[in-house]
Amino acid sequence: MASLSYVLSHSFHVLSPQIPPIESNPKYILYSSSQCRHPISLLRFKLNRMALVGQRLRRGTQRKQICASIADVSLEKSTENVQLPKGDVWSVHKFGGTCVGNSERIKNVAEVIVSDDSEMKLVVVSAMSKVTDMMYDLINKAQSRDKSYESALDAVREKYKSTAHDLLDGEELASFLSQLHHDIDNLLAMLQAIYIAGHAMESFTDFVVGHGELWSASLLSAVIRQRGFDCKWMDTREVLIVNPTSSNQVDPDFSESARRLERWYSKNSAKIIIATGFIASTHQNIPTTLKRDGSDFSAAIMGALLTSRRVTIWTDVDGVYSADPRKVKEAVVLKTLSYQEAWEMSYFGANVLHPRTIIPVMQYDIPIIIRNIFNLSAPGTTICRQTVDEESESLVSFVKGFATIDNVALINVEGTGMAGVPGTANAIFGAVKDVGANVIMISQASSEHSVCFAVPEKEVKAVAEALKSRFRQALEAGRLSQVAVVPNCSILAAVGQRMASTPGVSATLFNALAKANINIRAIAQGCTEYNITVVVRREDSIKALRAVHSRFYLSRTTIAMGIIGPGLIGATLLEQLKDQASVLKEDFNIDLRVLGIISSKSMLLCDEGVDLTNWRELQGEKGETADMERFVQHVHQNHFIPNTVLVDCTANADIASHYYNWLRRGIHVITPNKRANSGPLDQYLKLRALQRQSYTHYFYEATVGAGLPIISTLRGLLETGDKILRIEGIFSGTLSYIFNNFTSGKSFSDIVSEAKQAGYTEPDPRDDLSGTDVARKVIILARESGLKLELADIPVENLVPEPLRASASAEEFMQQLPQFDAELTRKRQEAENAGEVSISTKLFCKLLI
């Protein structure tokens, strides 16, 4: 184990190089008292002595665990000859910080370990929850010369001390507390040194933050020994050897680590070994770490060194999800993933695995199982080599999941001078490397006119400045036209090993995004075809994720719906939606959510969906003043629901005038309102052109034929080359009802009132009686047939009495209509005397011809 004195002496030699060591060996550098006149060197001398004492104490404790008597030389020799078994006898477990977050959870972890029926077990543990952050905070406080690091260190001591009192007793408790207090004293001395220097080298930081894992491993091993099991704990800084390659990455030296593991095991053999995660050492025995979230990596390395039968990573989730469940509530736990799929998903933000965890186990085909420590009944996700799945050939099986990376920016380097010029890409990415930025994604057109790549948004300013500096001459000469930054972006990746060579996956993905009205700013796909990556606006990130997730049938297709006009038609629709909601979910995988209901005076808004069992009561209690723009904004801007539908159940021309803008915004429109399709011809043609060009739907089947598939049938005939010669039918069920019931003994106004109450008429019966409603239907069918007609081109015989045509409202018209019953009765009698069947027959014949 690398000693504190070694770290201190090397680090302080950098801080005060004028103070040379007088004696050194591979582990320690000591200083004479004559060289300790400098305050830093005096502190260094004291810390070295403290570290030597601490190492003797730790070694003494370890020896006590290994053998009953240090003096028994023969036993020590026999222990050194113990061979390290490898292969399926081993199972490796890793428990994260939340798994060992308190004493009760540590007990649960111990139970899981002893319940494993494997012959040999190696368990990798993290520091208790939040402890690593607390240790980093100690460093930050000390180098900022904030004396509160002392009380913060006491808080760490108390956390482990109180946990030990909950779990241990007797000699195990005394031994653990003795080592804890000694370590805290050493850390306090080191933090004092950092406080004086005002700076902490990386080796100092790594040494300090790794203590959380040391204490967790020691504590858990004591708990298991106290239950009567053979258990040792391993300081992995004595075993795992790594080569630092950058400030954010290290490469394991597997051959040297294997030798050290065999040597360690020969002196510490046990059925259960508790190992520290996250920490390791360099070849010079300097403590280092595998960087943040590196405990997964530790477990994978150990699994590879032991060629274990499996590596189980215990977390606080049920496995790897098809998407982030915080963003997609319908995300499902994946039963299996291939190594390549897990690698891709971890890179693109799936936070269950450390991105490099996959590499060590792939060589030996060791499966990784992700399980939930808080839900032992969940089987979890198994990550292994891809197997042939013959059960399903749908697109669902080809795409395993989706992941996003937020807070990225695109940089576009563009210019005609780039085409065919060798070294341009090298110069671009060389400049990026010089500022230490990470390139997440690259996209380049085959014309070589531009190169586009994504970087973390926090690094984009430095990258853009470096590129402008590198290419200043090319920009001034015009060989490059621009170095442009597109901020506020997110990356969305679809991942699946079986996507390779499968036609239709990309088309399905892009179609889902288009229907959700989401623009793609950049696209990338490697030749392996394991993932398709797109860049979208940050505000569209969640919406895009939900759209593609539901499109590949990994979850229900969720639709946000707004109902405009909860009158007779609208109320009937809401009743139908209430009755059919469960059927749509279960049988058709469609989740309809009514997020808003608006009438002419009030509106009801709900983020999660209106309870349709009592929407009228809710509108009365929570209704707000009607505001159409706010209503549309509420229904459409729910980022968790990618599809928006507005259903216009009115006959209002003003509402129909909004259709074009709604469709442009990606809002689907469903309507029985005839005003838009029978209005001015240029507006109709503009609306239909937009419908053909966009991926938004405009459904108006209910405008003719009471919802029967007349328009779709007509369109199908035309698309297959048929020519429409004549259309016959009863164009108005309302007028048919009125005139069929207009017999002796019934007044005209009473029959119209009955028809209105039964819901047969338009909201304003004058639309029916004037013939306007029939004319609108004729115009709609004529236009669908290819005729370019205006409403004024249709001759209509108006049955509304002349004085009532200018009535202010439908209610006023109905009040005054009885005044004309006698006149209308006379007209009916004249028709009968003339031998006509009914006025309606004559009317319809005229219109149809």
TIVEXTI-232730 format. One line per 3 residues: for each residue x, y, z of C-alpha. Coordinates in steps of 0.1 Angstrom, whole numbers, plus 5000, padded with zeros to 4 digits. Layout:
<sites>
X:Y:Z | ... .
</sites>
This chain:
<sites>
5000:5000:5000 | 5013:5034:4990 | 5021:5053:5022 .
5011:5088:5033 | 5047:5097:5038 | 5055:5088:5002 .
5028:5110:4988 | 5036:5139:5011 | 5074:5138:5005 .
5070:5138:4967 | 5043:5165:4968 | 5061:5188:4992 .
5093:5184:4972 | 5074:5200:4944 | 5061:5228:4967 .
5096:5235:4981 | 5122:5219:4959 | 5150:5235:4978 .
5145:5210:5006 | 5162:5177:4994 | 5156:5143:5009 .
5185:5128:5028 | 5175:5092:5025 | 5150:5074:5003 .
5138:5039:4994 | 5110:5028:4970 | 5084:5036:4996 .
5096:5063:5020 | 5115:5096:5019 | 5125:5108:5053 .
5141:5141:5064 | 5166:5150:5092 | 5156:5175:5118 .
5183:5198:5106 | 5164:5201:5073 | 5131:5209:5090 .
5136:5246:5097 | 5113:5255:5069 | 5077:5254:5082 .
5065:5232:5054 | 5094:5208:5058 | 5088:5206:5096 .
5052:5197:5089 | 5063:5172:5063 | 5087:5156:5089 .
5058:5152:5114 | 5034:5138:5088 | 5060:5113:5077 .
5064:5100:5112 | 5026:5098:5117 | 5022:5079:5084 .
5049:5054:5094 | 5031:5048:5127 | 4998:5045:5109 .
5011:5020:5084 | 5025:4998:5113 | 4991:4999:5129 .
4973:4990:5097 | 4997:4962:5090 | 4993:4949:5125 .
4956:4948:5121 | 4958:4930:5088 | 4982:4904:5102 .
4959:4898:5132 | 4931:4890:5107 | 4953:4867:5087 .
4967:4844:5113 | 4963:4837:5150 | 5000:4843:5158 .
5025:4864:5139 | 5052:4844:5155 | 5041:4812:5139 .
5065:4812:5110 | 5054:4778:5096 | 5018:4790:5093 .
5030:4821:5076 | 5050:4801:5051 | 5020:4778:5043 .
4998:4809:5038 | 5022:4823:5013 | 5019:4791:4992 .
4981:4794:4988 | 4973:4795:4951 | 4946:4819:4938 .
4918:4799:4922 | 4902:4813:4891 | 4871:4807:4869 .
4835:4799:4877 | 4842:4794:4914 | 4842:4832:4917 .
4813:4856:4916 | 4819:4894:4918 | 4795:4918:4933 .
4796:4956:4933 | 4776:4978:4957 | 4773:5015:4951 .
4771:5043:4976 | 4733:5042:4980 | 4735:5004:4987 .
4757:5011:5017 | 4742:5044:5026 | 4734:5036:5062 .
4736:5008:5088 | 4703:4991:5077 | 4714:4990:5041 .
4748:4976:5050 | 4730:4948:5068 | 4710:4941:5037 .
4741:4940:5016 | 4757:4915:5040 | 4726:4893:5037 .
4728:4894:4999 | 4765:4884:5000 | 4761:4855:5024 .
4731:4843:5005 | 4751:4839:4973 | 4758:4802:4968 .
4790:4808:4949 | 4821:4790:4963 | 4842:4822:4963 .
4830:4858:4964 | 4847:4891:4958 | 4827:4922:4967 .
4836:4957:4955 | 4821:4985:4976 | 4819:5023:4973 .
4820:5049:5000 | 4788:5055:5018 | 4763:5077:5001 .
4776:5113:4997 | 4809:5106:5014 | 4830:5110:4983 .
4815:5144:4977 | 4822:5152:5014 | 4859:5142:5009 .
4863:5164:4978 | 4847:5192:4998 | 4874:5188:5024 .
4901:5193:4998 | 4883:5223:4984 | 4879:5239:5018 .
4915:5233:5028 | 4931:5247:4996 | 4907:5277:4999 .
4921:5282:5034 | 4887:5277:5049 | 4891:5263:5084 .
4857:5247:5084 | 4874:5217:5068 | 4881:5206:5104 .
4844:5204:5114 | 4836:5188:5080 | 4861:5161:5087 .
4845:5155:5121 | 4812:5150:5103 | 4827:5123:5082 .
4842:5106:5113 | 4808:5108:5130 | 4790:5092:5100 .
4812:5061:5101 | 4815:5060:5139 | 4777:5060:5144 .
4773:5034:5117 | 4799:5012:5133 | 4782:5014:5167 .
4749:5003:5150 | 4766:4973:5133 | 4795:4960:5154 .
4804:4952:5190 | 4833:4938:5209 | 4868:4935:5193 .
4855:4942:5158 | 4841:4975:5169 | 4872:4985:5188 .
4895:4975:5159 | 4875:4995:5134 | 4872:5026:5155 .
4909:5025:5163 | 4918:5025:5126 | 4891:5051:5118 .
4905:5075:5144 | 4940:5070:5132 | 4930:5076:5096 .
4911:5108:5106 | 4942:5121:5124 | 4963:5114:5094 .
4938:5132:5071 | 4937:5161:5094 | 4974:5165:5092 .
4974:5163:5055 | 4946:5188:5052 | 4966:5212:5074 .
4994:5208:5050 | 4971:5216:5021 | 4958:5246:5041 .
4993:5260:5045 | 5003:5254:5009 | 4969:5267:4995 .
4971:5240:4969 | 4964:5203:4966 | 4982:5181:4940 .
4962:5153:4923 | 4980:5127:4944 | 4969:5145:4976 .
4933:5146:4964 | 4933:5109:4953 | 4947:5098:4987 .
4921:5118:5007 | 4890:5109:4987 | 4898:5072:4987 .
4893:5068:5024 | 4855:5065:5021 | 4860:5032:5002 .
4886:5020:5027 | 4862:5025:5056 | 4833:5009:5038 .
4853:4978:5029 | 4867:4974:5064 | 4832:4980:5080 .
4814:4955:5057 | 4840:4928:5062 | 4837:4932:5100 .
4799:4928:5097 | 4803:4896:5077 | 4830:4882:5101 .
4808:4890:5130 | 4782:4867:5114 | 4807:4838:5115 .
4819:4838:5079 | 4855:4837:5066 | 4860:4872:5052 .
4890:4896:5046 | 4890:4931:5031 | 4913:4943:5004 .
4929:4977:4999 | 4929:4976:4961 | 4957:5002:4960 .
4979:4971:4968 | 4965:4952:4938 | 4951:4974:4910 .
4979:4990:4890 | 4971:5016:4864 | 4988:5039:4840 .
4974:5075:4841 | 4968:5086:4805 | 4950:5119:4812 .
4934:5138:4841 | 4902:5120:4834 | 4913:5085:4825 .
4936:5056:4835 | 4945:5023:4818 | 4947:4992:4840 .
4979:4972:4838 | 4963:4937:4838 | 4995:4917:4840 .
5010:4935:4869 | 4976:4937:4887 | 4973:4899:4882 .
5007:4893:4898 | 4999:4915:4927 | 4965:4899:4932 .
4981:4865:4934 | 5006:4877:4959 | 4979:4894:4980 .
4957:4863:4980 | 4986:4841:4990 | 4987:4860:5023 .
4950:4868:5027 | 4930:4838:5014 | 4894:4838:5023 .
4860:4827:5009 | 4847:4862:5009 | 4868:4892:5000 .
4856:4928:5004 | 4875:4951:4981 | 4876:4988:4978 .
4862:5003:4946 | 4873:5034:4928 | 4909:5035:4941 .
4941:5021:4927 | 4979:5028:4925 | 5004:5037:4898 .
5035:5017:4892 | 5053:5040:4916 | 5029:5030:4943 .
5013:5065:4943 | 4976:5063:4952 | 4953:5073:4924 .
4916:5067:4914 | 4897:5052:4885 | 4880:5087:4884 .
4844:5094:4893 | 4819:5065:4891 | 4849:5042:4888 .
4837:5015:4912 | 4819:4997:4883 | 4852:4997:4865 .
4869:4982:4896 | 4844:4954:4897 | 4848:4946:4860 .
4886:4946:4863 | 4884:4922:4893 | 4860:4900:4874 .
4885:4898:4845 | 4914:4891:4868 | 4895:4862:4884 .
4877:4852:4852 | 4846:4850:4874 | 4813:4835:4862 .
4795:4868:4865 | 4798:4904:4877 | 4766:4917:4895 .
4763:4954:4899 | 4738:4964:4925 | 4722:4998:4922 .
4690:5015:4932 | 4672:5008:4899 | 4657:4976:4885 .
4681:4974:4855 | 4689:4992:4823 | 4659:5010:4810 .
4649:5015:4774 | 4651:5053:4781 | 4656:5075:4811 .
4625:5068:4833 | 4626:5103:4846 | 4619:5115:4811 .
4598:5086:4797 | 4575:5072:4823 | 4567:5043:4801 .
4603:5032:4798 | 4608:4994:4803 | 4636:4974:4819 .
4655:4956:4793 | 4660:4919:4800 | 4693:4916:4780 .
4718:4938:4762 | 4748:4929:4742 | 4782:4943:4753 .
4781:4967:4723 | 4747:4979:4731 | 4755:4985:4768 .
4787:5004:4757 | 4767:5026:4733 | 4740:5034:4759 .
4764:5041:4787 | 4783:5065:4764 | 4752:5083:4755 .
4741:5090:4790 | 4726:5058:4805 | 4739:5063:4840 .
4736:5027:4852 | 4771:5018:4840 | 4805:5034:4839 .
4813:5037:4802 | 4846:5016:4805 | 4830:4988:4826 .
4823:4967:4795 | 4858:4964:4782 | 4875:4941:4808 .
4847:4915:4809 | 4842:4912:4771 | 4875:4893:4766 .
4863:4865:4788 | 4826:4866:4780 | 4817:4874:4816 .
4781:4885:4819 | 4773:4917:4838 | 4740:4917:4857 .
4724:4950:4868 | 4702:4945:4898 | 4683:4965:4924 .
4693:4961:4960 | 4659:4975:4971 | 4639:4951:4949 .
4654:4917:4950 | 4625:4902:4931 | 4634:4921:4900 .
4657:4899:4877 | 4675:4929:4864 | 4693:4933:4831 .
4719:4908:4818 | 4747:4922:4796 | 4764:4895:4776 .
4775:4885:4741 | 4747:4889:4715 | 4726:4858:4710 .
4702:4852:4682 | 4667:4860:4691 | 4643:4841:4669 .
4611:4851:4688 | 4606:4886:4673 | 4614:4901:4640 .
4597:4935:4646 | 4615:4968:4647 | 4612:4967:4685 .
4637:4939:4687 | 4662:4958:4666 | 4662:4990:4687 .
4670:4982:4723 | 4668:5017:4737 | 4673:5054:4735 .
4696:5078:4754 | 4702:5116:4754 | 4730:5139:4761 .
4719:5174:4770 | 4738:5207:4772 | 4758:5204:4740 .
4766:5228:4712 | 4773:5223:4675 | 4802:5238:4658 .
4801:5241:4620 | 4833:5248:4601 | 4823:5256:4565 .
4839:5268:4533 | 4845:5258:4497 | 4882:5258:4504 .
4879:5227:4525 | 4869:5204:4497 | 4897:5180:4487 .
4923:5197:4509 | 4942:5170:4529 | 4948:5178:4566 .
4918:5201:4571 | 4901:5177:4596 | 4934:5171:4613 .
4938:5209:4618 | 4902:5212:4631 | 4904:5185:4656 .
4940:5193:4665 | 4927:5228:4677 | 4900:5211:4696 .
4925:5188:4713 | 4947:5217:4722 | 4920:5232:4744 .
4912:5199:4760 | 4876:5197:4747 | 4857:5164:4742 .
4841:5158:4708 | 4809:5139:4713 | 4797:5135:4677 .
4810:5143:4642 | 4791:5148:4610 | 4804:5156:4575 .
4787:5158:4542 | 4804:5139:4513 | 4809:5172:4495 .
4835:5181:4522 | 4820:5216:4522 | 4815:5216:4559 .
4824:5197:4591 | 4800:5197:4620 | 4807:5183:4654 .
4792:5185:4689 | 4810:5195:4721 | 4798:5201:4757 .
4783:5236:4759 | 4807:5247:4786 | 4836:5241:4762 .
4822:5256:4731 | 4835:5291:4736 | 4871:5280:4740 .
4868:5257:4710 | 4853:5284:4687 | 4880:5308:4697 .
4908:5282:4690 | 4893:5274:4656 | 4890:5311:4646 .
4926:5316:4657 | 4939:5285:4638 | 4920:5294:4606 .
4923:5332:4608 | 4942:5334:4574 | 4917:5310:4557 .
4888:5330:4570 | 4903:5363:4558 | 4911:5348:4524 .
4876:5334:4520 | 4887:5298:4518 | 4866:5292:4549 .
4833:5311:4551 | 4825:5307:4588 | 4831:5290:4621 .
4795:5289:4634 | 4782:5279:4669 | 4747:5265:4673 .
4740:5265:4711 | 4713:5249:4732 | 4713:5214:4716 .
4708:5179:4728 | 4719:5146:4713 | 4695:5117:4709 .
4708:5082:4701 | 4689:5051:4691 | 4709:5020:4701 .
4706:4984:4689 | 4731:4958:4676 | 4705:4943:4653 .
4699:4976:4636 | 4728:4967:4614 | 4717:4959:4579 .
4681:4962:4588 | 4661:4984:4564 | 4635:5008:4577 .
4650:5016:4612 | 4663:5051:4601 | 4631:5058:4582 .
4610:5049:4613 | 4631:5071:4636 | 4631:5101:4613 .
4593:5097:4606 | 4586:5097:4644 | 4606:5129:4648 .
4589:5145:4618 | 4554:5137:4630 | 4563:5153:4664 .
4574:5184:4644 | 4610:5182:4656 | 4638:5195:4633 .
4670:5175:4631 | 4701:5197:4630 | 4728:5170:4624 .
4729:5132:4619 | 4757:5106:4624 | 4759:5069:4621 .
4789:5047:4622 | 4795:5018:4598 | 4787:4993:4626 .
4752:5007:4625 | 4749:5001:4663 | 4735:5035:4668 .
4719:5064:4650 | 4726:5098:4665 | 4707:5130:4658 .
4711:5165:4672 | 4679:5184:4681 | 4671:5216:4700 .
4674:5213:4737 | 4638:5223:4743 | 4628:5194:4720 .
4650:5168:4738 | 4623:5152:4760 | 4596:5155:4733 .
4619:5138:4708 | 4629:5110:4732 | 4592:5102:4739 .
4583:5104:4703 | 4608:5078:4691 | 4603:5057:4722 .
4566:5053:4716 | 4571:5050:4678 | 4591:5018:4682 .
4564:5004:4704 | 4585:5004:4735 | 4557:5024:4752 .
4522:5036:4744 | 4517:5063:4718 | 4507:5092:4740 .
4486:5120:4726 | 4478:5153:4742 | 4443:5164:4732 .
4425:5197:4734 | 4387:5198:4730 | 4373:5230:4715 .
4336:5235:4720 | 4322:5211:4747 | 4286:5216:4733 .
4265:5187:4722 | 4291:5172:4698 | 4320:5180:4721 .
4303:5166:4752 | 4294:5134:4733 | 4330:5130:4722 .
4343:5135:4758 | 4318:5108:4769 | 4331:5084:4742 .
4367:5091:4752 | 4359:5083:4788 | 4343:5050:4778 .
4370:5040:4753 | 4402:5052:4772 | 4410:5018:4787 .
4403:4999:4754 | 4425:5023:4735 | 4453:5017:4760 .
4451:4980:4763 | 4441:4969:4727 | 4456:4997:4706 .
4485:5010:4728 | 4472:5045:4726 | 4471:5068:4756 .
4448:5098:4750 | 4450:5126:4775 | 4426:5155:4774 .
4448:5183:4787 | 4423:5211:4781 | 4386:5218:4773 .
4376:5253:4761 | 4342:5269:4754 | 4334:5304:4742 .
4336:5317:4778 | 4358:5294:4800 | 4385:5268:4798 .
4397:5239:4819 | 4435:5231:4819 | 4452:5201:4835 .
4489:5191:4831 | 4482:5154:4837 | 4449:5150:4819 .
4413:5160:4828 | 4393:5135:4848 | 4366:5128:4822 .
4342:5113:4847 | 4334:5148:4862 | 4348:5173:4837 .
4317:5195:4839 | 4321:5199:4877 | 4358:5206:4873 .
4351:5232:4847 | 4327:5249:4870 | 4351:5248:4900 .
4385:5253:4883 | 4375:5269:4850 | 4394:5300:4838 .
4385:5328:4814 | 4388:5315:4778 | 4421:5324:4761 .
4426:5304:4729 | 4463:5312:4725 | 4471:5302:4761 .
4449:5271:4757 | 4468:5259:4726 | 4501:5267:4743 .
4492:5246:4773 | 4482:5216:4752 | 4511:5217:4728 .
4540:5226:4750 | 4539:5196:4773 | 4574:5182:4766 .
4565:5148:4780 | 4539:5142:4753 | 4552:5143:4717 .
4519:5143:4698 | 4493:5171:4701 | 4458:5170:4686 .
4432:5198:4687 | 4396:5187:4681 | 4373:5215:4669 .
4337:5206:4677 | 4323:5240:4668 | 4310:5256:4636 .
4330:5288:4643 | 4347:5304:4613 | 4372:5323:4636 .
4385:5290:4651 | 4387:5274:4616 | 4410:5303:4606 .
4436:5291:4631 | 4440:5256:4614 | 4468:5267:4591 .
4490:5280:4619 | 4483:5251:4641 | 4493:5226:4614 .
4525:5246:4608 | 4534:5243:4645 | 4530:5205:4643 .
4496:5203:4659 | 4472:5177:4644 | 4437:5190:4637 .
4405:5169:4638 | 4372:5187:4630 | 4336:5184:4619 .
4337:5222:4613 | 4330:5228:4576 | 4341:5264:4576 .
4378:5259:4567 | 4372:5235:4537 | 4342:5255:4523 .
4356:5289:4529 | 4376:5310:4504 | 4392:5288:4477 .
4427:5302:4481 | 4427:5296:4519 | 4415:5260:4512 .
4442:5253:4486 | 4468:5268:4510 | 4456:5245:4538 .
4457:5214:4516 | 4492:5222:4503 | 4505:5225:4538 .
4489:5192:4547 | 4506:5174:4518 | 4540:5190:4526 .
4541:5184:4564 | 4538:5153:4586 | 4509:5167:4606 .
4474:5153:4601 | 4443:5172:4592 | 4412:5150:4595 .
4379:5163:4584 | 4359:5132:4575 | 4331:5142:4598 .
4323:5173:4578 | 4303:5153:4553 | 4282:5122:4559 .
4281:5123:4597 | 4315:5106:4599 | 4309:5079:4573 .
4340:5073:4552 | 4327:5093:4522 | 4357:5116:4518 .
4383:5089:4522 | 4364:5067:4497 | 4362:5096:4472 .
4399:5102:4476 | 4407:5066:4471 | 4388:5065:4439 .
4406:5095:4425 | 4440:5082:4435 | 4434:5050:4416 .
4425:5069:4385 | 4387:5069:4386 | 4367:5099:4373 .
4338:5112:4394 | 4306:5117:4373 | 4279:5122:4398 .
4274:5122:4436 | 4240:5114:4450 | 4226:5113:4485 .
4207:5130:4513 | 4230:5159:4521 | 4211:5170:4552 .
4197:5146:4577 | 4184:5177:4596 | 4162:5189:4567 .
4152:5153:4560 | 4140:5149:4596 | 4122:5183:4597 .
4103:5179:4564 | 4094:5142:4570 | 4079:5152:4603 .
4063:5185:4590 | 4027:5171:4588 | 3993:5182:4597 .
3989:5190:4634 | 4026:5200:4639 | 4040:5235:4636 .
4072:5242:4618 | 4088:5259:4648 | 4080:5230:4671 .
4097:5205:4647 | 4128:5227:4644 | 4130:5230:4682 .
4127:5192:4686 | 4155:5187:4660 | 4177:5212:4678 .
4172:5196:4712 | 4179:5162:4697 | 4212:5174:4683 .
4202:5171:4647 | 4208:5207:4637 | 4238:5229:4635 .
4243:5251:4667 | 4225:5277:4647 | 4195:5260:4628 .
4196:5288:4602 | 4227:5271:4587 | 4205:5241:4579 .
4173:5260:4569 | 4192:5285:4548 | 4207:5256:4528 .
4242:5269:4537 | 4251:5236:4555 | 4241:5216:4524 .
4260:5240:4502 | 4291:5237:4523 | 4290:5199:4520 .
4286:5201:4482 | 4315:5225:4480 | 4337:5202:4501 .
4329:5172:4480 | 4333:5192:4448 | 4368:5204:4459 .
4378:5169:4469 | 4368:5158:4434 | 4391:5185:4419 .
4366:5212:4411 | 4377:5248:4421 | 4344:5263:4432 .
4335:5290:4456 | 4305:5288:4480 | 4288:5315:4460 .
4288:5293:4429 | 4262:5270:4445 | 4225:5282:4441 .
4206:5278:4473 | 4169:5283:4481 | 4168:5299:4515 .
4140:5286:4538 | 4147:5311:4566 | 4121:5338:4567 .
4135:5371:4554 | 4129:5391:4586 | 4148:5365:4607 .
4179:5362:4586 | 4195:5391:4604 | 4187:5379:4640 .
4215:5385:4664 | 4217:5349:4677 | 4203:5314:4673 .
4183:5319:4705 | 4166:5350:4692 | 4158:5332:4659 .
4142:5303:4677 | 4121:5328:4698 | 4107:5346:4667 .
4103:5316:4644 | 4067:5307:4657 | 4055:5340:4641 .
4060:5324:4607 | 4044:5290:4613 | 4013:5299:4594 .
4032:5310:4563 | 4053:5278:4563 | 4022:5256:4568 .
4006:5273:4538 | 4037:5265:4516 | 4036:5229:4528 .
3999:5227:4518 | 4006:5242:4483 | 4033:5215:4478 .
4009:5187:4486 | 3982:5201:4463 | 4008:5203:4435 .
4015:5166:4439 | 4051:5170:4452 | 4062:5145:4478 .
4078:5170:4500 | 4096:5203:4498 | 4129:5185:4509 .
4127:5163:4478 | 4125:5193:4455 | 4153:5210:4473 .
4177:5181:4472 | 4170:5174:4435 | 4181:5210:4427 .
4213:5208:4447 | 4224:5174:4435 | 4219:5183:4398 .
</sites>
